[in-house]
């Protein structure tokens, strides 16, 4: 689908901010193999995804600590030190957001992010103030790539899906959004997105 873009909708993790979820644990596991085992076995992505989908952090920490009591302190750090897993913005993305806003382009976001971790991180990242609205999966208890979160976002943002450009690093999310009628950009880096935005007449 192609046509005039009225608004740009960003993902957050790995599009606006870097996310390296192993960073809070590097000092505890000097052996890369042990670190990989901990990340994949004790706090795997599918467990983390439950937080993105709406389960409270305290509930998840307690449940996982019961299964791995010897790692209880580190499991607690998954939440307590979460912000350390976000080392900074994705290079070039901040500038794109600022330029788009400067041109009057409405900006929104849809992010798979736990409600608790969002509450702890969002106030530390002033760039979010440039967005008119942000749909957070853990708050809504809906997550990408499922259709309900996209439908909710379209209602909240007030634009038809086909008039919005959705930017995400996840192929599954981009594929889903395209199927639901959105215009999409599969994000790899800010330079590629800049080229696409310029081609659509959103940037000079």
Helices and strands as residue ranges (DSSP letters): E 7-10, G 23-28, H 32-37, I 38-42, H 45-52, H 57-67, G 69-71, H 72-80, G 82-85, H 93-102, E 106-111, H 115-121, G 122-124, G 126-130, E 133-136, H 137-140, H 147-157, G 161-163, E 164-168, H 171-179, E 183-186, H 190-199
